Amino acid sequence: MAVSEEDLNEINKMLSAPEDAGVFAALRQRFPNLSWTRCDASDVTEEPFCTFAAYDIHLLDSADHCSHITSDPAAATGIILAKRSAAS
């Protein structure tokens, strides 16, 4: 399942709001068709697809045997929500 432009716009709106401790659960509930992974931003070495004050977003392509980060929303099957530290 690809990540549509509409999905990205909604995700951007949700992450642009003041930080909410329940944002990960809210995103998983709003987009059940996507695989969601949460981690610390320092755990991901690739450039983020987009960045917010509190989070980096990485697109995940797990269509083949090995999952990998992609910059192509049409190939994305999931999203990595990487929490940025206050010093980032």
DRENKERO-490012 format. One record per residue (C-alpha): residue in one letter; x, y, z. Coordinates in steps of 0.5 Angstrom, whole numbers, padded with zeros to 4 digits, always signed. Example, Ala and Ser with C-alpha at 12.3 -4.5 7.8 and 13.67 -1.06 7.14 Angstrom:
DRENKERO-490012
A+0025-0009+0016;S+0027-0002+0014;
***
This chain:
DRENKERO-490012
M+0000+0000+0000;A+0003+0007-0002;V+0003+0013+0002;S-0001+0018-0002;E+0000+0025-0002;E-0007+0026+0002;D-0004+0021+0007;L+0003+0025+0008;N-0001+0032+0008;E-0005+0029+0014;I+0001+0026+0017;N+0004+0033+0017;K-0002+0036+0020;M-0002+0032+0026;L+0006+0032+0027;S+0006+0040+0026;A+0001+0041+0032;P+0004+0042+0039;E+0008+0036+0041;D+0003+0030+0044;A+0005+0024+0048;G+0000+0020+0044;V+0001+0022+0037;F+0004+0015+0035;A-0002+0012+0037;A-0006+0017+0034;L-0002+0016+0027;R-0003+0008+0028;Q-0010+0009+0029;R-0011+0014+0023;F-0007+0010+0018;P-0008+0003+0020;N-0006+0001+0013;L+0001+0003+0014;S+0007-0001+0018;W+0009+0004+0024;T+0016+0004+0027;R+0018+0009+0033;C+0025+0010+0035;D+0030+0015+0037;A+0033+0019+0031;S+0040+0017+0032;D+0038+0010+0031;V+0037+0012+0023;T+0043+0014+0019;E+0039+0016+0013;E+0037+0023+0011;P+0029+0024+0013;F+0024+0024+0008;C+0021+0030+0012;T+0023+0033+0019;F+0019+0037+0024;A+0021+0040+0031;A+0020+0033+0035;Y+0020+0028+0030;D+0024+0026+0023;I+0020+0022+0018;H+0023+0016+0014;L+0019+0012+0009;L+0020+0005+0009;D+0019+0000+0004;S+0018-0007+0006;A+0015-0010+0000;D+0021-0015-0002;H+0024-0020+0003;C+0029-0014+0006;S+0026-0008+0009;H+0029-0001+0007;I+0029+0006+0007;T+0026+0010+0001;S+0025+0017-0001;D+0019+0014-0006;P+0012+0015-0003;A+0009+0011-0008;A+0014+0005-0006;A+0013+0006+0002;T+0009+0001+0006;G+0010+0004+0012;I+0013+0010+0016;I+0019+0010+0021;L+0017+0016+0027;A+0024+0018+0029;K+0024+0022+0036;R+0029+0028+0036;S+0032+0030+0042;A+0031+0037+0044;A+0039+0038+0042;S+0038+0036+0035;
***
